[in-house]
Amino acid sequence: MHTTPRTRTRRAAAALGSLLAAALVLTGCSIDIKSAPDPSLGADTMLIAADNGSPSLQRVFNPYLPNTRVASWYMFEPLVILNDLNGDEEPWLASKTEIPDPQTVVFTIRQGVKWSDGKAFGPDDVKFTFDMLKKFPSLDLKGAWQYMKSVEVKGDTVVVHLKGDDVPAAQIIEQTQIVPEHIWSKVKDPSTFTNPDPVGTGPYNLGNFTPQEYAMDKNPLYWQADKVKVQHLVLPASNTQLDVVTKGYDWAFSFISDVKGTWNAANPSNTYWFPPGGTISLFPNLTEAPFNDLDFRKGLSYALDRKAVGDAAAEGYMQQAGQTGMLLPNQEDLLDPAIPDKGLIAQSDSQAKSSFAKAGYTMKDGKLVDTTGKALTITITTANGYSDWLRAVQAITKQWAAVGITVKVAQPQPAAYQLALRNGDFQLAMGSVGGTGSVYQDFANNLSSEFYTPIGNQAANNFGRYRSAEVDAILNEFTTTTDEQEQKQLGYRLQQIYYDELPSIGLYYGGSWGLFSTQKFTGWPSADDPYTSPKTYVSTALLILTHLKKSEAAK
């Protein structure tokens, strides 16, 4: 399932003896990595299935390189954490963010923070980081300088001047990971710098390292050290599903088939939580008939049993998605209450046929035909190897056959699939929308004319080539208002358009596949305490690492 634990007792380790290799040996405050760790050792040590290393990825801890180690997120912190589960903004290296006008963002930099080498952290480090990203644009992974005009330090604040009215840009800029000026200013070319001996402000420092497995130790100088209860992290390079189930992992972000019969059955302390992380959707090519006909898109939508599609794809773990563009229950507070049934669209073959008729298609001999009598055949493009999406397409194929549509499936390799998506070389394509945590970004990415390109030219977003002057105007209003209630109402208007016009067709929610063990640590995010997503990567992992407590058994 594409998306992308805790130690066990000695009894569990003995039962798995033939599957486990040499042990972790505690040496002072660091961990001597031997091979696969013995999960019965180290009550203060967490084994994480997060990294996917290889011999070519040696000590790469430059947070701006695409092949950096996952642990960079545990060492280099942002100004603000945008919680992609619910859209909350958590003050981090910036204790406060203000937007005095739509062209200015003011970050008050947190006092008392130190780099892990003992040097003081301050506003100059923040300005240096942004200036470096401007000088070396390939490092600007968040695209902050698309929106920034200049940055300056004023006392304990960093003031960012934007290129124009752009209030939502603050959420992109604030997620930039900050690096120390006193080290990186001496680096001639940070775009090739591997940063093998990282110095950060985060909760962990790099410990022992091998390409197959490395350790991290709690940073004693961390500004929230009292909140960090896990003393050591271990990140193996190999994280197969068998490894995750049998080797005593404390935390993993991984889909596992039959999670109750595998992960939960492996240890009574194991639990899981799979909240929505995006909406798996069908992208219609809106430049091509008949997909540019709203009545035709309505016909396709009414002919879908979304629950059956989601159950087939995600083994019943995920819910069907409403046609609002919102992730529920994550964003329930932002959902337009005027949209019926929270945007859920019930399957109705009769309504589907009625909509198809309005678009010029009728049933003849069990086939949906156009005005010339030609039977309708649709090709759905999905990526080869994405088995969950293929199962979804297979379910769709059966459902649409009931209303006379023949479906063909194109399965290019993932790189070719991405190229087809960007070039608009498809009729209908499987894809995912939403999940950034920002209502504005989610809709802009999917609907903004800013991303429109002619077929054959690569698009960065809006792969269906949707264009609407009304939507562009609403998105523009978003950029000029700092009033949360106004932003909420703008979100309602976008949801209504998404519901009415079907620029993409929501199917089911894609999961954030959180696997946890409560044997040594408690306080994991859950349906009862949904404080953040269960990802082991990106900055929201910091919310988890500063939230966990030692279990009673581990004390």
KOLVO-91464 format. One record per residue (C-alpha): x, y, z; chain. Coordinates in steps of 0.5 Angstrom, whole numbers, plus 500, padded with zeros to 3 digits. Layout:
// KOLVO-91464
atom xx X; yy Y; zz Z; c A
...
END
This chain:
// KOLVO-91464
atom xx 500; yy 500; zz 500; c A
atom xx 504; yy 506; zz 498; c A
atom xx 504; yy 512; zz 502; c A
atom xx 510; yy 512; zz 505; c A
atom xx 514; yy 500; zz 536; c A
atom xx 517; yy 499; zz 542; c A
atom xx 522; yy 494; zz 544; c A
atom xx 519; yy 488; zz 547; c A
atom xx 520; yy 484; zz 553; c A
atom xx 525; yy 478; zz 553; c A
atom xx 520; yy 473; zz 553; c A
atom xx 518; yy 476; zz 546; c A
atom xx 525; yy 477; zz 544; c A
atom xx 526; yy 469; zz 546; c A
atom xx 520; yy 467; zz 541; c A
atom xx 523; yy 471; zz 535; c A
atom xx 530; yy 469; zz 537; c A
atom xx 532; yy 466; zz 530; c A
atom xx 529; yy 472; zz 527; c A
atom xx 533; yy 477; zz 531; c A
atom xx 541; yy 479; zz 530; c A
atom xx 546; yy 482; zz 535; c A
atom xx 544; yy 486; zz 541; c A
atom xx 544; yy 494; zz 542; c A
atom xx 550; yy 495; zz 547; c A
atom xx 549; yy 501; zz 551; c A
atom xx 556; yy 505; zz 552; c A
atom xx 555; yy 511; zz 556; c A
atom xx 550; yy 516; zz 553; c A
atom xx 550; yy 513; zz 546; c A
atom xx 549; yy 506; zz 543; c A
atom xx 554; yy 501; zz 539; c A
atom xx 550; yy 499; zz 533; c A
atom xx 552; yy 492; zz 532; c A
atom xx 546; yy 489; zz 527; c A
atom xx 539; yy 488; zz 528; c A
atom xx 537; yy 491; zz 535; c A
atom xx 535; yy 486; zz 541; c A
atom xx 528; yy 489; zz 543; c A
atom xx 529; yy 487; zz 550; c A
atom xx 534; yy 491; zz 551; c A
atom xx 534; yy 499; zz 553; c A
atom xx 527; yy 501; zz 556; c A
atom xx 529; yy 508; zz 554; c A
atom xx 531; yy 506; zz 547; c A
atom xx 526; yy 507; zz 541; c A
atom xx 526; yy 503; zz 535; c A
atom xx 523; yy 507; zz 529; c A
atom xx 521; yy 504; zz 522; c A
atom xx 523; yy 511; zz 518; c A
atom xx 529; yy 511; zz 514; c A
atom xx 530; yy 507; zz 508; c A
atom xx 538; yy 508; zz 507; c A
atom xx 543; yy 505; zz 502; c A
atom xx 551; yy 505; zz 502; c A
atom xx 550; yy 511; zz 497; c A
atom xx 546; yy 515; zz 502; c A
atom xx 552; yy 515; zz 507; c A
atom xx 552; yy 521; zz 513; c A
atom xx 547; yy 525; zz 509; c A
atom xx 544; yy 530; zz 514; c A
atom xx 543; yy 536; zz 510; c A
atom xx 536; yy 538; zz 511; c A
atom xx 535; yy 541; zz 504; c A
atom xx 537; yy 535; zz 500; c A
atom xx 532; yy 531; zz 497; c A
atom xx 536; yy 524; zz 499; c A
atom xx 537; yy 527; zz 506; c A
atom xx 536; yy 522; zz 512; c A
atom xx 529; yy 522; zz 516; c A
atom xx 533; yy 524; zz 522; c A
atom xx 534; yy 531; zz 519; c A
atom xx 527; yy 532; zz 522; c A
atom xx 529; yy 531; zz 529; c A
atom xx 535; yy 535; zz 529; c A
atom xx 533; yy 541; zz 524; c A
atom xx 527; yy 545; zz 527; c A
atom xx 522; yy 550; zz 523; c A
atom xx 519; yy 556; zz 526; c A
atom xx 512; yy 554; zz 526; c A
atom xx 510; yy 547; zz 525; c A
atom xx 504; yy 546; zz 521; c A
atom xx 500; yy 540; zz 523; c A
atom xx 497; yy 537; zz 517; c A
atom xx 492; yy 533; zz 521; c A
atom xx 488; yy 539; zz 523; c A
atom xx 491; yy 545; zz 520; c A
atom xx 493; yy 548; zz 527; c A
atom xx 500; yy 552; zz 527; c A
atom xx 504; yy 550; zz 533; c A
atom xx 509; yy 556; zz 535; c A
atom xx 516; yy 552; zz 535; c A
atom xx 523; yy 556; zz 534; c A
atom xx 518; yy 562; zz 533; c A
atom xx 514; yy 563; zz 539; c A
atom xx 509; yy 568; zz 536; c A
atom xx 507; yy 570; zz 529; c A
atom xx 504; yy 576; zz 527; c A
atom xx 501; yy 578; zz 520; c A
atom xx 500; yy 586; zz 521; c A
atom xx 498; yy 587; zz 514; c A
atom xx 498; yy 582; zz 508; c A
atom xx 505; yy 583; zz 505; c A
atom xx 509; yy 582; zz 512; c A
atom xx 510; yy 577; zz 516; c A
atom xx 513; yy 578; zz 523; c A
atom xx 516; yy 572; zz 527; c A
atom xx 518; yy 573; zz 534; c A
atom xx 524; yy 568; zz 535; c A
atom xx 524; yy 564; zz 541; c A
atom xx 529; yy 566; zz 547; c A
atom xx 534; yy 561; zz 551; c A
atom xx 534; yy 556; zz 545; c A
atom xx 541; yy 553; zz 544; c A
atom xx 544; yy 549; zz 538; c A
atom xx 547; yy 542; zz 540; c A
atom xx 554; yy 545; zz 540; c A
atom xx 552; yy 550; zz 546; c A
atom xx 552; yy 556; zz 541; c A
atom xx 546; yy 561; zz 542; c A
atom xx 541; yy 560; zz 537; c A
atom xx 538; yy 567; zz 535; c A
atom xx 534; yy 571; zz 529; c A
atom xx 541; yy 572; zz 525; c A
atom xx 541; yy 564; zz 524; c A
atom xx 534; yy 565; zz 521; c A
atom xx 536; yy 571; zz 517; c A
atom xx 542; yy 567; zz 515; c A
atom xx 538; yy 561; zz 513; c A
atom xx 533; yy 565; zz 508; c A
atom xx 539; yy 568; zz 505; c A
atom xx 542; yy 562; zz 504; c A
atom xx 536; yy 559; zz 500; c A
atom xx 535; yy 565; zz 496; c A
atom xx 543; yy 564; zz 494; c A
atom xx 542; yy 557; zz 492; c A
atom xx 535; yy 556; zz 490; c A
atom xx 535; yy 549; zz 489; c A
atom xx 535; yy 548; zz 497; c A
atom xx 529; yy 552; zz 497; c A
atom xx 524; yy 546; zz 498; c A
atom xx 518; yy 549; zz 500; c A
atom xx 519; yy 555; zz 495; c A
atom xx 519; yy 560; zz 500; c A
atom xx 522; yy 565; zz 496; c A
atom xx 517; yy 565; zz 491; c A
atom xx 513; yy 569; zz 496; c A
atom xx 519; yy 573; zz 499; c A
atom xx 521; yy 580; zz 497; c A
atom xx 526; yy 581; zz 503; c A
atom xx 528; yy 579; zz 510; c A
atom xx 531; yy 583; zz 516; c A
atom xx 532; yy 582; zz 523; c A
atom xx 529; yy 587; zz 528; c A
atom xx 531; yy 586; zz 535; c A
atom xx 528; yy 579; zz 537; c A
atom xx 524; yy 579; zz 531; c A
atom xx 525; yy 577; zz 524; c A
atom xx 521; yy 581; zz 519; c A
atom xx 519; yy 578; zz 512; c A
atom xx 517; yy 582; zz 507; c A
atom xx 512; yy 579; zz 501; c A
atom xx 512; yy 580; zz 494; c A
atom xx 505; yy 582; zz 494; c A
atom xx 499; yy 581; zz 498; c A
atom xx 499; yy 573; zz 500; c A
atom xx 497; yy 572; zz 507; c A
atom xx 497; yy 564; zz 506; c A
atom xx 505; yy 564; zz 504; c A
atom xx 506; yy 565; zz 511; c A
atom xx 504; yy 558; zz 512; c A
atom xx 510; yy 556; zz 507; c A
atom xx 515; yy 560; zz 510; c A
atom xx 514; yy 558; zz 517; c A
atom xx 516; yy 551; zz 515; c A
atom xx 523; yy 552; zz 513; c A
atom xx 528; yy 548; zz 517; c A
atom xx 533; yy 553; zz 520; c A
atom xx 541; yy 551; zz 520; c A
atom xx 546; yy 555; zz 524; c A
atom xx 550; yy 561; zz 521; c A
atom xx 556; yy 559; zz 525; c A
atom xx 557; yy 553; zz 521; c A
atom xx 554; yy 553; zz 515; c A
atom xx 557; yy 560; zz 513; c A
atom xx 563; yy 557; zz 512; c A
atom xx 560; yy 552; zz 507; c A
atom xx 562; yy 554; zz 500; c A
atom xx 557; yy 550; zz 497; c A
atom xx 551; yy 548; zz 501; c A
atom xx 547; yy 545; zz 495; c A
atom xx 553; yy 539; zz 495; c A
atom xx 554; yy 539; zz 503; c A
atom xx 552; yy 533; zz 506; c A
atom xx 553; yy 535; zz 513; c A
atom xx 556; yy 529; zz 516; c A
atom xx 556; yy 532; zz 523; c A
atom xx 550; yy 535; zz 524; c A
atom xx 549; yy 541; zz 529; c A
atom xx 541; yy 543; zz 530; c A
atom xx 536; yy 545; zz 535; c A
atom xx 532; yy 539; zz 535; c A
atom xx 531; yy 534; zz 541; c A
atom xx 536; yy 529; zz 538; c A
atom xx 544; yy 529; zz 536; c A
atom xx 547; yy 524; zz 531; c A
atom xx 550; yy 518; zz 535; c A
atom xx 553; yy 512; zz 532; c A
atom xx 552; yy 511; zz 524; c A
atom xx 553; yy 506; zz 519; c A
atom xx 549; yy 506; zz 512; c A
atom xx 545; yy 500; zz 515; c A
atom xx 543; yy 503; zz 521; c A
atom xx 544; yy 509; zz 526; c A
atom xx 543; yy 511; zz 533; c A
atom xx 541; yy 518; zz 535; c A
atom xx 541; yy 521; zz 543; c A
atom xx 537; yy 526; zz 546; c A
atom xx 540; yy 533; zz 546; c A
atom xx 541; yy 535; zz 553; c A
atom xx 541; yy 542; zz 551; c A
atom xx 534; yy 542; zz 548; c A
atom xx 530; yy 547; zz 549; c A
atom xx 524; yy 542; zz 551; c A
atom xx 529; yy 537; zz 554; c A
atom xx 524; yy 536; zz 560; c A
atom xx 519; yy 534; zz 555; c A
atom xx 523; yy 529; zz 551; c A
atom xx 522; yy 522; zz 555; c A
atom xx 526; yy 517; zz 549; c A
atom xx 533; yy 517; zz 551; c A
atom xx 535; yy 514; zz 544; c A
atom xx 533; yy 513; zz 537; c A
atom xx 535; yy 507; zz 533; c A
atom xx 533; yy 507; zz 525; c A
atom xx 535; yy 501; zz 521; c A
atom xx 535; yy 502; zz 514; c A
atom xx 531; yy 496; zz 512; c A
atom xx 524; yy 496; zz 514; c A
atom xx 520; yy 491; zz 511; c A
atom xx 513; yy 489; zz 513; c A
atom xx 516; yy 482; zz 517; c A
atom xx 522; yy 487; zz 520; c A
atom xx 516; yy 491; zz 523; c A
atom xx 512; yy 486; zz 526; c A
atom xx 517; yy 481; zz 528; c A
atom xx 523; yy 486; zz 531; c A
atom xx 520; yy 490; zz 536; c A
atom xx 519; yy 496; zz 533; c A
atom xx 516; yy 502; zz 537; c A
atom xx 514; yy 506; zz 532; c A
atom xx 513; yy 505; zz 524; c A
atom xx 509; yy 509; zz 518; c A
atom xx 507; yy 503; zz 514; c A
atom xx 501; yy 500; zz 511; c A
atom xx 500; yy 492; zz 514; c A
atom xx 495; yy 488; zz 511; c A
atom xx 491; yy 485; zz 516; c A
atom xx 494; yy 489; zz 521; c A
atom xx 490; yy 486; zz 527; c A
atom xx 492; yy 479; zz 525; c A
atom xx 499; yy 481; zz 524; c A
atom xx 502; yy 487; zz 528; c A
atom xx 497; yy 487; zz 534; c A
atom xx 497; yy 479; zz 534; c A
atom xx 505; yy 480; zz 535; c A
atom xx 505; yy 483; zz 542; c A
atom xx 499; yy 485; zz 546; c A
atom xx 502; yy 492; zz 547; c A
atom xx 502; yy 494; zz 539; c A
atom xx 496; yy 499; zz 537; c A
atom xx 495; yy 503; zz 531; c A
atom xx 492; yy 509; zz 528; c A
atom xx 490; yy 510; zz 521; c A
atom xx 487; yy 517; zz 520; c A
atom xx 486; yy 520; zz 513; c A
atom xx 492; yy 523; zz 510; c A
atom xx 489; yy 526; zz 503; c A
atom xx 483; yy 524; zz 499; c A
atom xx 484; yy 519; zz 493; c A
atom xx 481; yy 522; zz 487; c A
atom xx 480; yy 521; zz 480; c A
atom xx 483; yy 527; zz 476; c A
atom xx 478; yy 528; zz 469; c A
atom xx 482; yy 531; zz 463; c A
atom xx 478; yy 537; zz 463; c A
atom xx 481; yy 539; zz 456; c A
atom xx 478; yy 533; zz 453; c A
atom xx 471; yy 531; zz 451; c A
atom xx 467; yy 528; zz 454; c A
atom xx 470; yy 530; zz 461; c A
atom xx 469; yy 537; zz 460; c A
atom xx 462; yy 536; zz 460; c A
atom xx 459; yy 537; zz 468; c A
atom xx 453; yy 533; zz 466; c A
atom xx 458; yy 527; zz 464; c A
atom xx 462; yy 528; zz 470; c A
atom xx 456; yy 527; zz 475; c A
atom xx 454; yy 521; zz 471; c A
atom xx 461; yy 518; zz 473; c A
atom xx 460; yy 520; zz 480; c A
atom xx 453; yy 518; zz 481; c A
atom xx 455; yy 511; zz 478; c A
atom xx 460; yy 510; zz 484; c A
atom xx 460; yy 506; zz 490; c A
atom xx 465; yy 510; zz 494; c A
atom xx 465; yy 505; zz 500; c A
atom xx 466; yy 499; zz 496; c A
atom xx 472; yy 502; zz 492; c A
atom xx 475; yy 504; zz 498; c A
atom xx 474; yy 498; zz 502; c A
atom xx 477; yy 494; zz 496; c A
atom xx 483; yy 499; zz 496; c A
atom xx 485; yy 500; zz 503; c A
atom xx 482; yy 493; zz 506; c A
atom xx 476; yy 497; zz 509; c A
atom xx 481; yy 501; zz 514; c A
atom xx 479; yy 508; zz 510; c A
atom xx 472; yy 511; zz 509; c A
atom xx 469; yy 514; zz 503; c A
atom xx 471; yy 521; zz 502; c A
atom xx 466; yy 526; zz 501; c A
atom xx 466; yy 531; zz 495; c A
atom xx 468; yy 537; zz 499; c A
atom xx 476; yy 537; zz 498; c A
atom xx 476; yy 536; zz 506; c A
atom xx 479; yy 531; zz 510; c A
atom xx 474; yy 528; zz 515; c A
atom xx 474; yy 528; zz 521; c A
atom xx 480; yy 532; zz 521; c A
atom xx 477; yy 538; zz 518; c A
atom xx 470; yy 538; zz 521; c A
atom xx 470; yy 545; zz 524; c A
atom xx 472; yy 547; zz 517; c A
atom xx 466; yy 544; zz 513; c A
atom xx 461; yy 548; zz 510; c A
atom xx 455; yy 545; zz 514; c A
atom xx 450; yy 547; zz 508; c A
atom xx 453; yy 542; zz 504; c A
atom xx 448; yy 535; zz 505; c A
atom xx 451; yy 529; zz 508; c A
atom xx 458; yy 532; zz 509; c A
atom xx 459; yy 532; zz 502; c A
atom xx 458; yy 524; zz 501; c A
atom xx 455; yy 522; zz 494; c A
atom xx 450; yy 516; zz 494; c A
atom xx 451; yy 511; zz 488; c A
atom xx 445; yy 512; zz 484; c A
atom xx 445; yy 508; zz 477; c A
atom xx 438; yy 512; zz 475; c A
atom xx 441; yy 519; zz 477; c A
atom xx 448; yy 517; zz 473; c A
atom xx 444; yy 515; zz 467; c A
atom xx 440; yy 521; zz 467; c A
atom xx 446; yy 525; zz 467; c A
atom xx 449; yy 521; zz 462; c A
atom xx 443; yy 523; zz 458; c A
atom xx 444; yy 530; zz 459; c A
atom xx 451; yy 529; zz 456; c A
atom xx 448; yy 526; zz 450; c A
atom xx 450; yy 519; zz 452; c A
atom xx 444; yy 513; zz 452; c A
atom xx 444; yy 506; zz 454; c A
atom xx 443; yy 501; zz 448; c A
atom xx 444; yy 493; zz 448; c A
atom xx 447; yy 494; zz 455; c A
atom xx 452; yy 499; zz 453; c A
atom xx 453; yy 507; zz 454; c A
atom xx 453; yy 510; zz 447; c A
atom xx 454; yy 517; zz 444; c A
atom xx 449; yy 520; zz 439; c A
atom xx 453; yy 517; zz 433; c A
atom xx 452; yy 510; zz 437; c A
atom xx 459; yy 509; zz 439; c A
atom xx 460; yy 505; zz 445; c A
atom xx 464; yy 509; zz 451; c A
atom xx 470; yy 506; zz 453; c A
atom xx 474; yy 510; zz 458; c A
atom xx 482; yy 509; zz 460; c A
atom xx 484; yy 510; zz 467; c A
atom xx 491; yy 511; zz 468; c A
atom xx 494; yy 509; zz 475; c A
atom xx 502; yy 508; zz 477; c A
atom xx 504; yy 501; zz 476; c A
atom xx 506; yy 497; zz 483; c A
atom xx 501; yy 502; zz 486; c A
atom xx 496; yy 495; zz 488; c A
atom xx 491; yy 499; zz 492; c A
atom xx 490; yy 504; zz 487; c A
atom xx 489; yy 498; zz 482; c A
atom xx 484; yy 495; zz 486; c A
atom xx 480; yy 501; zz 487; c A
atom xx 480; yy 502; zz 479; c A
atom xx 478; yy 494; zz 478; c A
atom xx 472; yy 496; zz 483; c A
atom xx 470; yy 502; zz 479; c A
atom xx 471; yy 498; zz 473; c A
atom xx 465; yy 493; zz 475; c A
atom xx 461; yy 499; zz 478; c A
atom xx 461; yy 503; zz 471; c A
atom xx 460; yy 497; zz 467; c A
atom xx 453; yy 497; zz 470; c A
atom xx 452; yy 503; zz 467; c A
atom xx 455; yy 501; zz 460; c A
atom xx 462; yy 504; zz 460; c A
atom xx 468; yy 499; zz 458; c A
atom xx 474; yy 501; zz 462; c A
atom xx 481; yy 500; zz 460; c A
atom xx 487; yy 501; zz 465; c A
atom xx 494; yy 504; zz 463; c A
atom xx 499; yy 502; zz 468; c A
atom xx 506; yy 506; zz 466; c A
atom xx 512; yy 506; zz 471; c A
atom xx 511; yy 511; zz 477; c A
atom xx 516; yy 516; zz 473; c A
atom xx 512; yy 515; zz 467; c A
atom xx 505; yy 516; zz 471; c A
atom xx 508; yy 522; zz 474; c A
atom xx 510; yy 525; zz 467; c A
atom xx 503; yy 523; zz 464; c A
atom xx 500; yy 527; zz 470; c A
atom xx 504; yy 533; zz 469; c A
atom xx 503; yy 533; zz 461; c A
atom xx 496; yy 532; zz 461; c A
atom xx 497; yy 525; zz 457; c A
atom xx 491; yy 522; zz 460; c A
atom xx 483; yy 521; zz 460; c A
atom xx 482; yy 520; zz 467; c A
atom xx 488; yy 519; zz 472; c A
atom xx 488; yy 516; zz 479; c A
atom xx 491; yy 521; zz 484; c A
atom xx 491; yy 524; zz 491; c A
atom xx 489; yy 531; zz 493; c A
atom xx 489; yy 535; zz 500; c A
atom xx 493; yy 533; zz 506; c A
atom xx 497; yy 539; zz 507; c A
atom xx 494; yy 542; zz 513; c A
atom xx 492; yy 549; zz 509; c A
atom xx 485; yy 549; zz 506; c A
atom xx 488; yy 555; zz 502; c A
atom xx 494; yy 550; zz 499; c A
atom xx 489; yy 544; zz 498; c A
atom xx 484; yy 548; zz 494; c A
atom xx 490; yy 552; zz 490; c A
atom xx 494; yy 546; zz 488; c A
atom xx 488; yy 543; zz 485; c A
atom xx 484; yy 548; zz 482; c A
atom xx 488; yy 555; zz 481; c A
atom xx 489; yy 557; zz 474; c A
atom xx 496; yy 559; zz 476; c A
atom xx 498; yy 552; zz 475; c A
atom xx 494; yy 551; zz 469; c A
atom xx 499; yy 549; zz 463; c A
atom xx 497; yy 547; zz 456; c A
atom xx 496; yy 539; zz 454; c A
atom xx 504; yy 537; zz 453; c A
atom xx 507; yy 542; zz 458; c A
atom xx 508; yy 540; zz 465; c A
atom xx 504; yy 542; zz 470; c A
atom xx 506; yy 543; zz 477; c A
atom xx 499; yy 542; zz 480; c A
atom xx 492; yy 542; zz 477; c A
atom xx 493; yy 536; zz 473; c A
atom xx 486; yy 536; zz 471; c A
atom xx 487; yy 543; zz 468; c A
atom xx 481; yy 546; zz 471; c A
atom xx 480; yy 554; zz 470; c A
atom xx 475; yy 558; zz 474; c A
atom xx 475; yy 566; zz 474; c A
atom xx 470; yy 565; zz 480; c A
atom xx 475; yy 560; zz 484; c A
atom xx 481; yy 565; zz 482; c A
atom xx 478; yy 571; zz 485; c A
atom xx 476; yy 567; zz 492; c A
atom xx 483; yy 564; zz 492; c A
atom xx 486; yy 572; zz 491; c A
atom xx 481; yy 574; zz 497; c A
atom xx 484; yy 569; zz 501; c A
atom xx 491; yy 572; zz 500; c A
atom xx 489; yy 579; zz 502; c A
atom xx 485; yy 577; zz 509; c A
atom xx 488; yy 576; zz 516; c A
atom xx 481; yy 575; zz 519; c A
atom xx 480; yy 567; zz 520; c A
atom xx 472; yy 568; zz 520; c A
atom xx 473; yy 571; zz 513; c A
atom xx 478; yy 565; zz 511; c A
atom xx 473; yy 560; zz 513; c A
atom xx 467; yy 563; zz 509; c A
atom xx 472; yy 563; zz 503; c A
atom xx 473; yy 556; zz 505; c A
atom xx 466; yy 554; zz 505; c A
atom xx 465; yy 557; zz 498; c A
atom xx 471; yy 553; zz 495; c A
atom xx 468; yy 547; zz 498; c A
atom xx 461; yy 548; zz 494; c A
atom xx 464; yy 549; zz 488; c A
atom xx 468; yy 543; zz 489; c A
atom xx 462; yy 539; zz 490; c A
atom xx 458; yy 542; zz 485; c A
atom xx 463; yy 542; zz 479; c A
atom xx 467; yy 536; zz 480; c A
atom xx 473; yy 538; zz 478; c A
atom xx 476; yy 532; zz 481; c A
atom xx 472; yy 526; zz 483; c A
atom xx 473; yy 524; zz 491; c A
atom xx 473; yy 517; zz 492; c A
atom xx 476; yy 515; zz 499; c A
atom xx 481; yy 517; zz 504; c A
atom xx 488; yy 515; zz 503; c A
atom xx 491; yy 513; zz 510; c A
atom xx 497; yy 515; zz 515; c A
atom xx 499; yy 509; zz 517; c A
atom xx 501; yy 509; zz 524; c A
atom xx 503; yy 503; zz 528; c A
atom xx 505; yy 504; zz 535; c A
atom xx 507; yy 500; zz 541; c A
atom xx 505; yy 502; zz 548; c A
atom xx 510; yy 497; zz 552; c A
atom xx 515; yy 502; zz 553; c A
atom xx 512; yy 509; zz 551; c A
atom xx 505; yy 512; zz 551; c A
atom xx 502; yy 518; zz 549; c A
atom xx 501; yy 516; zz 541; c A
atom xx 496; yy 520; zz 537; c A
atom xx 490; yy 516; zz 536; c A
atom xx 482; yy 517; zz 535; c A
atom xx 481; yy 519; zz 542; c A
atom xx 487; yy 524; zz 542; c A
atom xx 488; yy 526; zz 535; c A
atom xx 493; yy 531; zz 536; c A
atom xx 497; yy 530; zz 530; c A
atom xx 499; yy 525; zz 524; c A
atom xx 503; yy 519; zz 526; c A
atom xx 508; yy 520; zz 521; c A
atom xx 515; yy 518; zz 523; c A
atom xx 518; yy 524; zz 518; c A
atom xx 517; yy 531; zz 517; c A
atom xx 516; yy 536; zz 522; c A
atom xx 510; yy 534; zz 526; c A
atom xx 514; yy 528; zz 528; c A
atom xx 517; yy 533; zz 533; c A
atom xx 510; yy 534; zz 536; c A
atom xx 510; yy 526; zz 538; c A
atom xx 517; yy 526; zz 540; c A
atom xx 515; yy 531; zz 545; c A
atom xx 509; yy 528; zz 547; c A
atom xx 511; yy 521; zz 549; c A
atom xx 511; yy 519; zz 556; c A
atom xx 514; yy 512; zz 559; c A
atom xx 510; yy 507; zz 560; c A
atom xx 509; yy 504; zz 567; c A
atom xx 512; yy 498; zz 565; c A
atom xx 518; yy 501; zz 563; c A
atom xx 519; yy 506; zz 569; c A
END
